């Protein structure tokens, strides 16, 4: 598989990332926190992690600035070379726990089942799970030596790569070891199946021996038990007879109570039918056909008309004459007004002339002013007379109007009286009565009639509630039928229904019979206890014999199975050892070639332990193999990188997963780093290589370089915030 495009959403620092990759060697370069490890993690997730996974590490992969419901989504486009040629496809996974989704597009077919998509991806890459991928094809610079991350899966893949089939021998070996442990366990709390079978055989033999001794005593105890059962059966039959008679007596009491209730219901419905018939008669015999509300309104109108006629007649009988008052003549005010004006003008002219010197005597000015004052007083008197004259004319007009109104009012009263008498006659004609007292008498009789109907209706409701009156005869007849049926049922019970205190007598007899049954049961229980104290019978002894034979047969089968399991486990261990020897020889050859190339011949021989996969190198100074841990960190990283490459070639077979390296050459010097990178470059003939690094020293050898920008957000502390210092 060669990935040509990677799209990531909501994963660590990437809210949205789209990267094009080369099918050969791609260098993804960027500073610290640029997201290189995030890209490696994205490839691990999309190729190995189930989309419905709900582990905590997926929750921690959400970007810090993402909303709460954001979850990682990863899409890759890839090319696959196989026997049918080159095929293109696309894989998409949305990690949302139980609601996660996945799809694989390949050769025009779409697969969306999560389990099936994981199987297809494993078939395309040759990588069974995430742990195996991180142990082989995905290499971080701090974990290149971690070859045994999934040792059982690694051993199975080694065997599959050699034998051509995935046999799962590690799982088979674990099952065999578990089965052998379960068979041969000798503990007291959790014994194995062999010990259980052996103990069961011994117990069955002892039980069979004891059973033979107890059979004779069991026969005697059973005879005693049969006799006790017969006595108990006779006592129970007597008790059942007494209980049957008691039940009939109780039924008779119940029927008598039900008959009394039915008779009370019959009397109530019969009275209700009578009341309903009386109500029907009253409804048909009203004193008048006029409804009571209309009759009351008519009586009210007649009372009002009669009262108005009496009032109008009293008004016509009163004296409507007009008394004329003796009035004084209208006071005059115009001559006084003219005289006042003349005095004011004359006095003012005289005073002004004296002031200007036209008059020579000294009293001229006071005399002029006195004339003005006198004229003003006369003017005030004239204004009062004018006001009195106006009041006189207004009273005169009001008196004339009153006289005219009274003359016109008598004719109106006579007309209103005539209309009121006509209305009274018409109202009396509607009820065909002669006068208002007759109407009052009719109203009184109708009210008494309606009150009687209401009283009977209330009595009927008290008897039967809201029952439909038409159903009352049916209910009465049903109650009568119920009374008759209960009477016949009592007669069918016979003399016990007529006996006054039959129930009390039978209850005493039942109690006596129950005590007799209890005594019989006690005797039976004692006999059964003796039988139970000797629980062995012939069938039980036969079962012990059969069980003993079964346990002996099962013990023999378990021993044969134990021998088969041990032989199979030994064969598997031998085959696994041969497989691991073949695999380690393969690793030694390829690792020796790659290590010699990178170290320029300093280390040419590599030894890999068949069981633990521990690696050692031939040291020329010592003339012997030395453990890898005794070498420098750069040499250790180089050897384990070569081991990773050899393992990928070995375990993936004809599948070619993409190889992801998170700068595993960081501890190597420049010369070895360039030679190691050239080794990775040669790998692109078979594998796609994605190399993550912060350095630009590998750009020239790469087919494609993807540069990632570093983070740009800064913490701008305000004066109010305390500074953070190292503890």
Secondary structure as the mmCIF struct_conf table of DSSP 4:
data_model
#
loop_
_struct_conf.conf_type_id
_struct_conf.id
_struct_conf.beg_label_comp_id
_struct_conf.beg_label_asym_id
_struct_conf.beg_label_seq_id
_struct_conf.end_label_comp_id
_struct_conf.end_label_asym_id
_struct_conf.end_label_seq_id
STRN STRN1 UNK A 2 UNK A 11
TURN_TY1_P TURN_TY1_P1 UNK A 12 UNK A 13
STRN STRN2 UNK A 14 UNK A 20
BEND BEND1 UNK A 23 UNK A 24
STRN STRN3 UNK A 25 UNK A 30
TURN_TY1_P TURN_TY1_P2 UNK A 32 UNK A 33
BEND BEND2 UNK A 34 UNK A 35
HELX_RH_AL_P HELX_RH_AL_P1 UNK A 36 UNK A 48
BEND BEND3 UNK A 49 UNK A 49
TURN_TY1_P TURN_TY1_P3 UNK A 51 UNK A 52
HELX_RH_AL_P HELX_RH_AL_P2 UNK A 56 UNK A 59
TURN_TY1_P TURN_TY1_P4 UNK A 60 UNK A 61
BEND BEND4 UNK A 62 UNK A 62
TURN_TY1_P TURN_TY1_P5 UNK A 64 UNK A 65
BEND BEND5 UNK A 66 UNK A 66
TURN_TY1_P TURN_TY1_P6 UNK A 68 UNK A 69
STRN STRN4 UNK A 73 UNK A 82
TURN_TY1_P TURN_TY1_P7 UNK A 83 UNK A 84
STRN STRN5 UNK A 85 UNK A 94
HELX_RH_3T_P HELX_RH_3T_P1 UNK A 97 UNK A 99
STRN STRN6 UNK A 101 UNK A 106
TURN_TY1_P TURN_TY1_P8 UNK A 107 UNK A 108
STRN STRN7 UNK A 109 UNK A 111
HELX_RH_AL_P HELX_RH_AL_P3 UNK A 114 UNK A 125
BEND BEND6 UNK A 129 UNK A 129
HELX_RH_AL_P HELX_RH_AL_P4 UNK A 130 UNK A 135
TURN_TY1_P TURN_TY1_P9 UNK A 136 UNK A 137
STRN STRN8 UNK A 138 UNK A 140
TURN_TY1_P TURN_TY1_P10 UNK A 141 UNK A 142
TURN_TY1_P TURN_TY1_P11 UNK A 144 UNK A 145
TURN_TY1_P TURN_TY1_P12 UNK A 149 UNK A 150
HELX_RH_AL_P HELX_RH_AL_P5 UNK A 151 UNK A 163
BEND BEND7 UNK A 164 UNK A 165
HELX_RH_AL_P HELX_RH_AL_P6 UNK A 169 UNK A 184
BEND BEND8 UNK A 188 UNK A 190
HELX_RH_AL_P HELX_RH_AL_P7 UNK A 193 UNK A 284
BEND BEND9 UNK A 287 UNK A 287
BEND BEND10 UNK A 289 UNK A 290
HELX_RH_AL_P HELX_RH_AL_P8 UNK A 292 UNK A 317
BEND BEND11 UNK A 318 UNK A 318
HELX_LH_PP_P HELX_LH_PP_P1 UNK A 323 UNK A 326
HELX_LH_PP_P HELX_LH_PP_P2 UNK A 328 UNK A 332
HELX_RH_AL_P HELX_RH_AL_P9 UNK A 334 UNK A 356
TURN_TY1_P TURN_TY1_P13 UNK A 357 UNK A 357
BEND BEND12 UNK A 358 UNK A 358
BEND BEND13 UNK A 361 UNK A 361
TURN_TY1_P TURN_TY1_P14 UNK A 362 UNK A 363
HELX_RH_AL_P HELX_RH_AL_P10 UNK A 364 UNK A 431
TURN_TY1_P TURN_TY1_P15 UNK A 432 UNK A 432
BEND BEND14 UNK A 434 UNK A 435
HELX_RH_AL_P HELX_RH_AL_P11 UNK A 436 UNK A 464
TURN_TY1_P TURN_TY1_P16 UNK A 465 UNK A 466
HELX_RH_3T_P HELX_RH_3T_P2 UNK A 469 UNK A 471
HELX_RH_AL_P HELX_RH_AL_P12 UNK A 472 UNK A 492
TURN_TY1_P TURN_TY1_P17 UNK A 493 UNK A 493
HELX_RH_3T_P HELX_RH_3T_P3 UNK A 494 UNK A 497
TURN_TY1_P TURN_TY1_P18 UNK A 498 UNK A 498
TURN_TY1_P TURN_TY1_P19 UNK A 500 UNK A 501
HELX_RH_AL_P HELX_RH_AL_P13 UNK A 502 UNK A 533
TURN_TY1_P TURN_TY1_P20 UNK A 534 UNK A 534
HELX_RH_AL_P HELX_RH_AL_P14 UNK A 538 UNK A 599
TURN_TY1_P TURN_TY1_P21 UNK A 600 UNK A 601
BEND BEND15 UNK A 602 UNK A 602
STRN STRN9 UNK A 606 UNK A 608
TURN_TY1_P TURN_TY1_P22 UNK A 610 UNK A 612
STRN STRN10 UNK A 615 UNK A 619
TURN_TY1_P TURN_TY1_P23 UNK A 620 UNK A 623
STRN STRN11 UNK A 624 UNK A 627
HELX_RH_3T_P HELX_RH_3T_P4 UNK A 628 UNK A 630
BEND BEND16 UNK A 631 UNK A 631
HELX_RH_AL_P HELX_RH_AL_P15 UNK A 633 UNK A 651
BEND BEND17 UNK A 652 UNK A 652
TURN_TY1_P TURN_TY1_P24 UNK A 653 UNK A 654
HELX_LH_PP_P HELX_LH_PP_P3 UNK A 657 UNK A 658
STRN STRN12 UNK A 659 UNK A 662
TURN_TY1_P TURN_TY1_P25 UNK A 664 UNK A 667
BEND BEND18 UNK A 668 UNK A 668
HELX_RH_AL_P HELX_RH_AL_P16 UNK A 670 UNK A 683
TURN_TY1_P TURN_TY1_P26 UNK A 684 UNK A 686
BEND BEND19 UNK A 687 UNK A 687
STRN STRN13 UNK A 689 UNK A 693
BEND BEND20 UNK A 694 UNK A 694
BEND BEND21 UNK A 696 UNK A 696
TURN_TY1_P TURN_TY1_P27 UNK A 697 UNK A 698
HELX_RH_3T_P HELX_RH_3T_P5 UNK A 699 UNK A 701
BEND BEND22 UNK A 703 UNK A 703
STRN STRN14 UNK A 704 UNK A 708
HELX_LH_PP_P HELX_LH_PP_P4 UNK A 709 UNK A 711
TURN_TY1_P TURN_TY1_P28 UNK A 719 UNK A 720
BEND BEND23 UNK A 721 UNK A 721
HELX_LH_PP_P HELX_LH_PP_P5 UNK A 722 UNK A 724
#
